Amino acid sequence: MIRSQMIGLMIVFLMIGWLLATGTGKTQWIRLVDVLLYGPYLIYLSQQSEEYVISDLEKVFLLLLGATTITYNLRNFIYFRNNKL
């Protein structure tokens, strides 16, 4: 991707985040995106060997971020769904 496309995507993603934010914390939709897309993608990236040039330390960091993103957001999703604050 070229730089201008990346900047365009960044602006779109920032606008989506702004519109979905409630001011009181993450919405349940954002938690689901984190659990179903973002966390697994980070874990997938950590398992790539030849397609990406990243060190073993970076792979461990991506794995850590993916696993903790899934568990943290899934736990909060379940908690807020059951307690409907």
MDAnalysis code that builds the backbone (N, CA, C; Angstrom):
import MDAnalysis as mda
import numpy as np

u = mda.Universe.empty(255, n_residues=85, atom_resindex=np.repeat(np.arange(85), 3), trajectory=True)
u.add_TopologyAttr("name", ["N", "CA", "C"] * 85)
u.add_TopologyAttr("resid", np.arange(1, 86))
u.add_TopologyAttr("resname", ["MET", "ILE", "ARG", "SER", "GLN", "MET", "ILE", "GLY", "LEU", "MET", "ILE", "VAL", "PHE", "LEU", "MET", "ILE", "GLY", "TRP", "LEU", "LEU", "ALA", "THR", "GLY", "THR", "GLY", "LYS", "THR", "GLN", "TRP", "ILE", "ARG", "LEU", "VAL", "ASP", "VAL", "LEU", "LEU", "TYR", "GLY", "PRO", "TYR", "LEU", "ILE", "TYR", "LEU", "SER", "GLN", "GLN", "SER", "GLU", "GLU", "TYR", "VAL", "ILE", "SER", "ASP", "LEU", "GLU", "LYS", "VAL", "PHE", "LEU", "LEU", "LEU", "LEU", "GLY", "ALA", "THR", "THR", "ILE", "THR", "TYR", "ASN", "LEU", "ARG", "ASN", "PHE", "ILE", "TYR", "PHE", "ARG", "ASN", "ASN", "LYS", "LEU"])
u.atoms.positions = np.array([
    [0.835, -1.188, 0.000],
    [0.000, 0.000, 0.000],
    [0.874, 1.243, 0.000],
    [0.401, 2.226, -0.697],
    [1.168, 3.461, -0.708],
    [0.764, 4.330, 0.478],
    [1.618, 5.280, 0.770],
    [1.452, 6.116, 1.966],
    [0.107, 6.849, 2.004],
    [-0.342, 7.385, 0.875],
    [-1.604, 8.128, 0.873],
    [-2.794, 7.208, 1.170],
    [-2.738, 5.959, 0.714],
    [-3.802, 5.013, 1.027],
    [-3.809, 4.688, 2.519],
    [-2.627, 4.531, 3.093],
    [-2.540, 4.250, 4.529],
    [-3.087, 5.409, 5.344],
    [-2.780, 6.619, 4.932],
    [-3.286, 7.795, 5.646],
    [-4.814, 7.856, 5.523],
    [-5.338, 7.562, 4.333],
    [-6.785, 7.542, 4.137],
    [-7.462, 6.509, 5.020],
    [-6.895, 5.302, 5.073],
    [-7.456, 4.259, 5.932],
    [-7.387, 4.663, 7.403],
    [-6.287, 5.276, 7.798],
    [-6.148, 5.707, 9.189],
    [-7.247, 6.709, 9.547],
    [-7.529, 7.636, 8.648],
    [-8.573, 8.631, 8.900],
    [-9.943, 7.953, 9.016],
    [-10.224, 7.002, 8.133],
    [-11.500, 6.274, 8.189],
    [-11.618, 5.518, 9.510],
    [-10.552, 4.820, 9.908],
    [-10.584, 4.052, 11.152],
    [-10.721, 4.966, 12.367],
    [-10.078, 6.123, 12.345],
    [-10.227, 7.074, 13.449],
    [-11.657, 7.580, 13.546],
    [-12.287, 7.830, 12.401],
    [-13.676, 8.293, 12.409],
    [-14.608, 7.201, 12.938],
    [-14.380, 5.960, 12.543],
    [-15.194, 4.858, 13.050],
    [-15.051, 4.753, 14.562],
    [-13.828, 4.819, 15.044],
    [-13.589, 4.766, 16.486],
    [-14.267, 5.912, 17.212],
    [-14.211, 7.109, 16.627],
    [-14.839, 8.277, 17.243],
    [-16.354, 8.096, 17.320],
    [-16.955, 7.582, 16.256],
    [-18.402, 7.405, 16.230],
    [-18.875, 6.305, 17.172],
    [-18.057, 5.281, 17.362],
    [-18.458, 4.176, 18.227],
    [-18.178, 4.426, 19.705],
    [-17.363, 5.416, 19.998],
    [-17.020, 5.706, 21.391],
    [-18.221, 6.317, 22.107],
    [-18.438, 5.872, 23.334],
    [-19.577, 6.370, 24.101],
    [-19.171, 7.408, 25.136],
    [-17.893, 7.543, 25.391],
    [-17.425, 8.468, 26.415],
    [-17.323, 7.812, 27.777],
    [-17.897, 6.633, 27.935],
    [-17.846, 5.938, 29.221],
    [-16.978, 4.689, 29.155],
    [-16.385, 4.442, 28.048],
    [-15.561, 3.250, 27.868],
    [-15.896, 2.566, 26.568],
    [-15.351, 1.398, 26.380],
    [-15.586, 0.657, 25.146],
    [-17.034, 0.183, 25.055],
    [-17.570, 0.236, 23.863],
    [-18.887, -0.350, 23.648],
    [-18.723, -1.854, 23.472],
    [-19.815, -2.559, 23.572],
    [-19.764, -4.003, 23.409],
    [-19.346, -4.386, 21.994],
    [-19.696, -3.559, 21.001],
    [-19.305, -3.852, 19.620],
    [-17.791, -3.816, 19.464],
    [-17.160, -2.852, 20.099],
    [-15.700, -2.755, 20.012],
    [-15.062, -3.955, 20.701],
    [-15.615, -4.370, 21.821],
    [-15.084, -5.557, 22.498],
    [-15.169, -6.787, 21.599],
    [-16.299, -6.932, 20.886],
    [-16.444, -8.069, 19.979],
    [-15.440, -8.012, 18.833],
    [-15.198, -6.838, 18.300],
    [-14.189, -6.682, 17.238],
    [-12.819, -7.079, 17.774],
    [-12.504, -6.655, 18.984],
    [-11.219, -7.019, 19.590],
    [-11.095, -8.527, 19.777],
    [-12.180, -9.171, 20.228],
    [-12.146, -10.615, 20.502],
    [-12.133, -11.424, 19.212],
    [-12.941, -11.030, 18.231],
    [-13.106, -11.845, 17.034],
    [-12.144, -11.519, 15.894],
    [-11.628, -10.302, 15.839],
    [-10.767, -9.913, 14.722],
    [-9.359, -9.509, 15.152],
    [-9.275, -8.518, 16.004],
    [-7.986, -7.923, 16.333],
    [-7.059, -8.897, 17.057],
    [-7.536, -9.526, 18.109],
    [-6.708, -10.472, 18.864],
    [-6.241, -11.645, 18.022],
    [-7.166, -12.319, 17.313],
    [-6.721, -13.422, 16.464],
    [-5.737, -12.996, 15.368],
    [-5.920, -11.796, 14.826],
    [-4.996, -11.329, 13.796],
    [-3.596, -11.117, 14.373],
    [-3.513, -10.581, 15.569],
    [-2.204, -10.421, 16.206],
    [-1.538, -11.779, 16.435],
    [-2.317, -12.756, 16.856],
    [-1.765, -14.100, 17.053],
    [-1.323, -14.689, 15.715],
    [-2.117, -14.494, 14.676],
    [-1.755, -14.958, 13.340],
    [-0.424, -14.333, 12.900],
    [-0.287, -13.032, 13.080],
    [0.963, -12.364, 12.698],
    [2.153, -12.900, 13.483],
    [1.938, -13.258, 14.732],
    [3.050, -13.769, 15.541],
    [3.534, -15.120, 15.045],
    [2.704, -15.840, 14.288],
    [3.074, -17.168, 13.810],
    [3.687, -17.160, 12.411],
    [3.743, -15.994, 11.787],
    [4.323, -15.909, 10.447],
    [5.838, -15.998, 10.530],
    [6.437, -16.714, 9.620],
    [7.880, -16.897, 9.691],
    [8.607, -16.218, 8.544],
    [8.214, -16.483, 7.328],
    [8.969, -15.975, 6.198],
    [8.321, -14.781, 5.507],
    [7.034, -14.594, 5.679],
    [6.342, -13.513, 4.992],
    [6.715, -12.144, 5.565],
    [7.001, -12.102, 6.860],
    [7.312, -10.844, 7.523],
    [8.704, -10.931, 8.140],
    [9.395, -9.835, 8.131],
    [10.722, -9.808, 8.721],
    [10.605, -9.190, 10.120],
    [10.318, -10.044, 11.091],
    [10.242, -9.595, 12.475],
    [11.039, -10.562, 13.340],
    [11.567, -10.033, 14.421],
    [12.399, -10.847, 15.300],
    [11.538, -11.753, 16.180],
    [12.194, -12.701, 16.842],
    [11.463, -13.595, 17.749],
    [10.848, -12.815, 18.906],
    [11.539, -11.794, 19.382],
    [11.005, -10.971, 20.465],
    [9.731, -10.257, 20.022],
    [9.721, -9.761, 18.797],
    [8.515, -9.100, 18.274],
    [7.372, -10.097, 18.107],
    [7.696, -11.325, 17.720],
    [6.665, -12.362, 17.597],
    [6.055, -12.680, 18.954],
    [6.905, -12.774, 19.981],
    [6.397, -13.034, 21.333],
    [5.520, -11.872, 21.793],
    [5.927, -10.645, 21.485],
    [5.149, -9.470, 21.868],
    [3.790, -9.462, 21.167],
    [3.757, -9.791, 19.874],
    [2.480, -9.866, 19.156],
    [1.587, -10.953, 19.734],
    [2.174, -12.090, 20.075],
    [1.413, -13.175, 20.688],
    [0.841, -12.741, 22.038],
    [1.648, -12.069, 22.844],
    [1.200, -11.554, 24.133],
    [0.037, -10.577, 23.951],
    [0.197, -9.632, 23.029],
    [-0.862, -8.652, 22.794],
    [-2.150, -9.313, 22.296],
    [-2.025, -10.270, 21.390],
    [-3.209, -10.949, 20.863],
    [-3.947, -11.732, 21.929],
    [-3.208, -12.518, 22.701],
    [-3.838, -13.352, 23.726],
    [-4.472, -12.500, 24.823],
    [-3.776, -11.476, 25.279],
    [-4.329, -10.644, 26.347],
    [-5.486, -9.783, 25.844],
    [-5.449, -9.365, 24.584],
    [-6.569, -8.613, 24.007],
    [-7.833, -9.463, 24.002],
    [-7.691, -10.706, 23.574],
    [-8.857, -11.603, 23.528],
    [-9.400, -11.852, 24.931],
    [-8.541, -12.239, 25.855],
    [-9.034, -12.602, 27.185],
    [-9.579, -11.393, 27.948],
    [-8.898, -10.261, 27.884],
    [-9.355, -9.065, 28.595],
    [-10.716, -8.609, 28.080],
    [-10.842, -8.503, 26.767],
    [-12.088, -7.996, 26.202],
    [-13.222, -9.007, 26.286],
    [-12.918, -10.293, 26.185],
    [-13.959, -11.305, 26.343],
    [-14.488, -11.309, 27.776],
    [-13.582, -11.206, 28.731],
    [-14.011, -11.166, 30.138],
    [-14.892, -9.946, 30.406],
    [-14.486, -8.783, 29.901],
    [-15.284, -7.578, 30.101],
    [-16.605, -7.639, 29.339],
    [-16.598, -8.225, 28.150],
    [-17.832, -8.372, 27.382],
    [-18.844, -9.200, 28.170],
    [-18.392, -10.320, 28.707],
    [-19.286, -11.198, 29.481],
    [-19.776, -10.487, 30.745],
    [-18.871, -9.802, 31.429],
    [-19.235, -9.102, 32.663],
    [-20.296, -8.036, 32.393],
    [-20.053, -7.153, 31.404],
    [-20.986, -6.065, 31.140],
    [-22.288, -6.560, 30.517],
    [-22.219, -7.656, 29.799],
    [-23.443, -8.226, 29.224],
    [-24.338, -8.779, 30.332],
    [-23.728, -9.414, 31.345],
    [-24.513, -9.976, 32.427],
    [-24.970, -8.940, 33.435],
    [-24.229, -7.852, 33.598],
    [-24.556, -6.860, 34.619],
    [-25.209, -5.603, 34.068],
    [-25.221, -5.400, 32.786],
    [-25.868, -4.254, 32.108],
    [-25.888, -3.010, 32.979],
    [-24.728, -2.395, 33.085],
    [-24.611, -1.203, 33.929],
    [-25.383, -0.041, 33.408],
])
